[in-house]
Amino acid sequence: MLASKTRALVEDALFQVLDNSVFRILAVVVLLPILFFFVVGFHPDEVSLLWGTWSWSWNDIGLTTPDARSKAIDTVLSILIDGLGGVFGVLFCIAATAFFVPRMIEKGAADLLFHKPISRAAFYFSRYLAGLFFVSILSTILIAGVFAGLALVSRHVEPGIFWSTLTLTYVFTIIYSFCMLVGVVTRSTVAAILLTVLFWFFNSCVHGGWSMMEMSREIGPFVQVEDHEADSDGADETLEVDDRPALLRWLHTSLYVGHLILPKTGDAGVLGHKLRQAVSPPVYEDIDAAFRIERIPSDWTRLPAGDVQPGHPALAAELGEVVLAAASDAGAVTVVRRRPLETSSRTFPSGRVLERKEKLSGAYDDLLEALGEGEPVDGWTEFPSFGYDENAGLPRLDAANARATFLAGERAIEVGLMRRGDWIYSFELQRPLESPPDEVYAFVEALDVSPVQSDWYEQRFRAGAPLAYNPTYSVLSSLAFALLLLALGAWRLSRIDF
């Protein structure tokens, strides 16, 4: 008996979807982005339209790096899945399914349904299941079509995008539980849609505000307070103090509590990106330093660390271990190294201990002194936070960076320094003097070290992290929030007197 009732409810939920005219319209709409990947081809040297009828080289459209094809595909998929699908797609699905509960409890429909030997809660959950069918079918059609288009036309196989079907359904699972609760309380489809949109907006503001304040606090304190006790060299010590107003600290705490309690729908995109990365992991990643290198361009070959010959003997001693090295077809070699920051501490007569960490400018001066004869040609420049030097051949950084160029026989050696957390990373680029710099900077341009807020959060969002960044807690707490709303909705439905 229970099996037959369950089967009947599932069939009813599926009928609610297939009989929905909006579902059929959206099923046609999702064919448009699928068609895009069948008529636009992303090839190693060019992008084509209508199977080669028109084509443009990557240089023609402003993408000059050797991995332009991969970057273009990643950008388009991000816009489609995380932007159009993750926001507008879910909103359209909410608008199309919000009437399921209000229509079910209308006077005539309720009289017809609730005289059957099935509990009201079972009917309520069947409508929730109908919503999940709605979005999962559409997302499966979209992702499968995009995968087929990329594989057949662009010859690019990206199995990791199938995780997006799960993440899109996961977002809808959480948001739709709120929509159903509003629907059963207000009995209004319009109210269910509007309040759900407002809830989603408020929820995103809480998590986004907390993330922004956390990032700001970590990158640097708001106020630096001078300590006028001189050290042994006669220089004043500077003690960094987070001296924010009480209101700002209260706001930060409130956002933190909200981040822990409210469902974290934004984490679906982060989780989906990490799952896609698990299929094609970055070539190098340092989680603690929030630093990773996504890929090596196609015309570069990775070198074993033991085969790396430093351009100057002092480089290996000053810059530490080799974490990645690659050689280009143009005869250039890029070496990425890292070493820990040097730290020192001083105890004042008051008993306070001040720990000082090595500054990037000091590391640069030590490097120039060790190079000796390597007199810099371009000198060195220290850029402010979020600075970017178009001519430096280095990526956009979230901290000061330094760059020096010196000659070593027939080769130019360029060294860039970057501080990430408690580490100093260096980029050593050896290139023939006759090689145009823009041809050999491609490896450095492929580095993913941009201080974008979402990227900052994603690099801390990992297993074993504190609760605020823990993916297991994020998923379980969000699902628990959805289950609580579903339970409240079912309880409210049971209390209505028709």
PyMOL commands that set and color helices and strands:
alter all, ss='L'
color gray80, all
select helices_A, chain A and resi 2-18+21-29+31-39+68-97+100-104+107-113+120-153+159-186+189-219+246-261+267-279+305-307+313-319+360-371+437-440+442-445+453-460+467-469+471-495
alter helices_A, ss='H'
color red, helices_A
select strands_A, chain A and resi 40-42+46-49+54-57+223-230+236-241+284-286+291-293+300-302+321-328+333-340+343-347+353-357+401-408+411-420+423-432+447-448
alter strands_A, ss='S'
color yellow, strands_A
deselect
rebuild
show_as cartoon
